[in-house]
């Protein structure tokens, strides 16, 4: 192990890497991304693999590509451009026999007041907090609406986290010493995943390889990536 001994509990990285192969900079064609994703979920690194991230605008194409697939073959995280589109995306995925909707990632349109976001999302997804439907996330904008939106999300069924300062986060992200990074990760409780559920990556090989190189994963999880 390059960065010292001590692997972390498996649940710390369970479904940690959402498969965003279709997005920049990779931009893999959907016809290639779907079979590639299914290869990942059948590989030794499958415990780390999250859903395939697909834009709402590509769902019709996905329907054609997966028409011969078995029921529930492909887990999806669908990105939508507005709260209202969340309901349309959920309904669209519901018609895809091969797909299972796991996450909705909702963007906040430019110009939409922060005070309107949660009410509009709640109207679009009236049963979002009943524990039986898809998990919904709101992409918090980086403009002046940020603080108000985070405050409103804190009192809603939708997830938001207002934690460390920007300076503290920047300092952690700037750390480049492998042993220090590995030590910071080993100190984390798996409960941190309640707040940081996953991240999208164009390459599943890179994060898995890097985590193994830090001594945080068993090298056996990388053997299908060689």
Backbone torsions as a table, in degrees:
resi	resn	phi	psi	omega
1	UNK	NA	124.7	-173.0
2	UNK	-66.4	-41.2	-171.4
3	UNK	-103.4	15.0	178.3
4	UNK	107.3	162.6	-173.4
5	UNK	-79.9	162.4	173.0
6	UNK	112.5	81.7	176.7
7	UNK	-74.6	159.8	-175.7
8	UNK	-96.2	164.0	176.1
9	UNK	-57.7	138.0	-176.8
10	UNK	-54.8	-33.1	-176.5
11	UNK	-68.2	-15.5	178.8
12	UNK	-64.9	-30.2	-178.9
13	UNK	-116.9	15.9	-180.0
14	UNK	-64.3	126.6	-179.7
15	UNK	50.6	39.2	-172.7
16	UNK	-78.8	-30.5	-171.2
17	UNK	-109.4	99.7	175.4
18	UNK	-70.9	137.8	-173.9
19	UNK	-84.5	94.7	-178.9
20	UNK	-103.5	40.2	-176.3
21	UNK	-60.0	-25.2	-177.4
22	UNK	-77.4	-15.7	-172.9
23	UNK	-94.7	161.1	177.3
24	UNK	-59.2	147.3	4.0
25	UNK	-87.3	-7.1	-175.3
26	UNK	-71.1	-50.3	177.9
27	UNK	51.1	48.1	176.6
28	UNK	-68.2	135.2	176.9
29	UNK	-59.1	145.0	-177.4
30	UNK	-58.0	-36.9	179.9
31	UNK	-62.7	-23.2	176.0
32	UNK	-96.0	-32.1	-175.1
33	UNK	-66.6	-37.7	-177.4
34	UNK	-65.6	-54.3	178.3
35	UNK	-63.5	-33.3	177.0
36	UNK	-63.3	-41.2	178.8
37	UNK	-63.3	-43.6	179.3
38	UNK	-64.2	-30.5	173.8
39	UNK	-65.6	-39.1	178.4
40	UNK	-64.9	-42.3	-176.3
41	UNK	-74.7	-8.9	175.3
42	UNK	-103.1	-0.6	-175.0
43	UNK	-92.0	176.1	-178.9
44	UNK	-67.5	-24.6	178.8
45	UNK	-88.5	11.0	-178.0
46	UNK	-53.9	-34.7	-179.8
47	UNK	-58.6	-22.6	-178.6
48	UNK	-91.9	-8.4	-170.8
49	UNK	-88.3	125.2	174.5
50	UNK	-91.4	-164.4	-178.2
51	UNK	-72.3	164.2	173.1
52	UNK	-78.4	126.7	-178.5
53	UNK	-89.4	123.3	-175.6
54	UNK	-133.0	132.9	174.1
55	UNK	-68.5	147.1	178.8
56	UNK	-53.9	-36.7	-176.5
57	UNK	-65.5	-14.3	-177.9
58	UNK	-102.7	6.4	-176.1
59	UNK	-66.4	-35.8	178.6
60	UNK	-64.1	-41.2	177.0
61	UNK	-64.3	-39.5	178.1
62	UNK	-62.7	-38.0	178.9
63	UNK	-59.6	-42.6	179.6
64	UNK	-67.7	-39.2	-177.2
65	UNK	-69.9	-28.2	-173.1
66	UNK	-108.7	15.3	-174.2
67	UNK	-60.0	-28.5	-178.9
68	UNK	-97.9	3.5	-178.1
69	UNK	-78.7	156.9	177.2
70	UNK	-69.0	160.1	-179.3
71	UNK	-60.0	132.1	175.5
72	UNK	67.0	26.0	-176.0
73	UNK	-69.6	-38.6	-170.8
74	UNK	-114.1	117.0	172.7
75	UNK	-80.2	136.2	-174.6
76	UNK	-122.5	146.4	161.7
77	UNK	-118.1	118.3	-174.1
78	UNK	-107.2	127.8	176.5
79	UNK	-92.2	134.8	-178.6
80	UNK	-128.5	150.1	-173.8
81	UNK	-85.9	-4.8	-178.1
82	UNK	-161.4	163.1	176.5
83	UNK	-57.5	-42.9	-178.5
84	UNK	-62.6	-33.9	-179.7
85	UNK	-69.4	-18.0	179.8
86	UNK	-60.9	-43.3	179.3
87	UNK	-64.8	-41.0	179.6
88	UNK	-64.4	-40.7	-179.6
89	UNK	-65.3	-43.1	179.4
90	UNK	-61.7	-42.0	178.7
91	UNK	-65.7	-39.9	-179.5
92	UNK	-63.9	-45.2	179.8
93	UNK	-64.9	-32.2	178.5
94	UNK	-61.2	-20.5	178.2
95	UNK	-90.7	-5.4	-178.6
96	UNK	-94.1	108.3	-176.4
97	UNK	-59.7	-35.1	-174.1
98	UNK	-83.2	-8.1	-171.4
99	UNK	-109.1	148.6	171.3
100	UNK	-125.7	121.5	-179.3
101	UNK	-82.5	120.8	-179.4
102	UNK	-107.5	-38.9	-176.6
103	UNK	-137.5	147.5	167.3
104	UNK	-120.3	128.5	178.1
105	UNK	-111.5	112.0	-171.1
106	UNK	-103.2	119.5	175.5
107	UNK	-82.1	157.6	177.5
108	UNK	-106.0	114.2	-176.9
109	UNK	-62.0	148.5	174.4
110	UNK	-57.5	136.3	176.5
111	UNK	87.4	-11.2	178.4
112	UNK	-76.1	120.8	180.0
113	UNK	-60.4	142.2	-178.7
114	UNK	-57.7	-35.7	-177.4
115	UNK	-66.0	-18.6	-177.7
116	UNK	-91.6	-16.0	-168.5
117	UNK	-66.1	-53.5	-178.3
118	UNK	-64.4	-46.3	177.2
119	UNK	-58.3	-39.9	-179.4
120	UNK	-69.8	-37.3	177.9
121	UNK	-69.4	-39.5	178.2
122	UNK	-65.6	-35.3	177.4
123	UNK	-68.8	-37.0	-179.8
124	UNK	-73.2	-33.8	-177.9
125	UNK	-127.1	73.6	-172.3
126	UNK	-64.0	-20.9	-178.2
127	UNK	-111.5	28.3	-174.6
128	UNK	-66.0	-19.5	-177.0
129	UNK	-106.2	17.5	-175.9
130	UNK	-87.8	0.9	174.8
131	UNK	80.9	0.4	-176.5
132	UNK	-115.5	-7.6	-174.5
133	UNK	-107.8	-172.3	-176.5
134	UNK	-67.8	150.8	173.7
135	UNK	-77.0	135.4	-176.4
136	UNK	-118.2	131.9	175.6
137	UNK	-122.0	147.1	175.7
138	UNK	-109.5	127.9	176.9
139	UNK	-78.6	106.3	-174.2
140	UNK	-71.5	124.8	179.8
141	UNK	-68.2	157.2	-177.7
142	UNK	-98.9	16.7	180.0
143	UNK	-101.2	-163.2	-173.6
144	UNK	-66.0	-11.9	178.6
145	UNK	-79.2	-10.5	-170.5
146	UNK	-56.9	-54.1	-175.3
147	UNK	-61.2	-43.1	-179.1
148	UNK	-66.4	-39.8	-179.9
149	UNK	-66.6	-44.2	179.0
150	UNK	-59.3	-41.5	178.9
151	UNK	-63.1	-40.5	-179.3
152	UNK	-72.0	-34.3	178.2
153	UNK	-67.6	-30.3	-178.5
154	UNK	-62.8	-25.1	-179.6
155	UNK	-105.0	19.9	-177.1
156	UNK	-126.8	174.9	177.3
157	UNK	-74.4	-4.6	-173.7
158	UNK	-95.8	149.4	-170.4
159	UNK	-86.4	136.5	169.5
160	UNK	-152.7	155.0	-179.7
161	UNK	-138.8	125.5	175.6
162	UNK	-116.7	93.6	-172.8
163	UNK	-111.6	-115.2	-176.0
164	UNK	-65.3	161.3	177.9
165	UNK	-72.5	164.0	178.5
166	UNK	-59.6	-39.0	179.8
167	UNK	-64.6	-41.7	179.5
168	UNK	-65.3	-42.1	179.3
169	UNK	-64.8	-43.4	-180.0
170	UNK	-61.1	-37.4	-179.8
171	UNK	-65.8	-41.2	178.7
172	UNK	-66.5	-44.5	-178.5
173	UNK	-67.6	-23.9	-179.9
174	UNK	-81.9	-9.7	-178.8
175	UNK	-66.5	128.9	-177.4
176	UNK	-120.6	-3.6	178.3
177	UNK	-78.0	120.5	-173.1
178	UNK	-60.3	-44.1	-178.6
179	UNK	-64.6	-38.2	179.0
180	UNK	-66.4	-44.5	178.8
181	UNK	-61.7	-45.4	-179.8
182	UNK	-61.3	-40.5	178.9
183	UNK	-64.0	-40.2	177.6
184	UNK	-62.4	-40.2	-179.2
185	UNK	-70.0	-41.8	-179.7
186	UNK	-63.1	-24.9	-179.3
187	UNK	-78.4	-9.6	-177.1
188	UNK	-79.5	143.2	170.5
189	UNK	-86.5	145.8	174.9
190	UNK	-55.9	-18.4	178.6
191	UNK	-64.0	-18.4	178.5
192	UNK	-60.9	-22.9	-179.9
193	UNK	-69.9	-13.8	173.6
194	UNK	-64.5	-25.1	179.3
195	UNK	-103.5	-43.5	179.9
196	UNK	-107.6	90.7	-169.4
197	UNK	-78.6	-37.3	-176.4
198	UNK	-174.9	175.9	172.6
199	UNK	-144.3	152.2	179.7
200	UNK	-86.7	136.6	179.3
201	UNK	-138.7	136.3	177.2
202	UNK	-72.4	-24.1	-179.2
203	UNK	-125.3	116.8	175.5
204	UNK	-77.9	-25.6	-178.8
205	UNK	-64.9	-41.3	-174.3
206	UNK	-64.0	-52.3	-179.9
207	UNK	-65.0	-36.0	179.1
208	UNK	-66.2	-44.9	177.2
209	UNK	-60.0	-43.3	-176.9
210	UNK	-68.5	-39.2	177.4
211	UNK	-65.2	-38.2	177.1
212	UNK	-67.9	-39.0	179.3
213	UNK	-64.5	-29.1	177.1
214	UNK	-79.6	-2.9	-179.6
215	UNK	80.7	15.7	-176.3
216	UNK	-94.0	-15.5	179.0
217	UNK	-128.6	156.7	172.1
218	UNK	-68.6	135.8	176.1
219	UNK	-57.9	-21.8	179.7
220	UNK	-61.2	-26.7	-178.8
221	UNK	-71.9	-11.7	-177.4
222	UNK	-102.5	-2.5	-170.2
223	UNK	-66.4	-26.3	177.7
224	UNK	-81.6	-4.4	-179.0
225	UNK	-96.0	-5.8	-176.9
226	UNK	-72.7	NA	NA
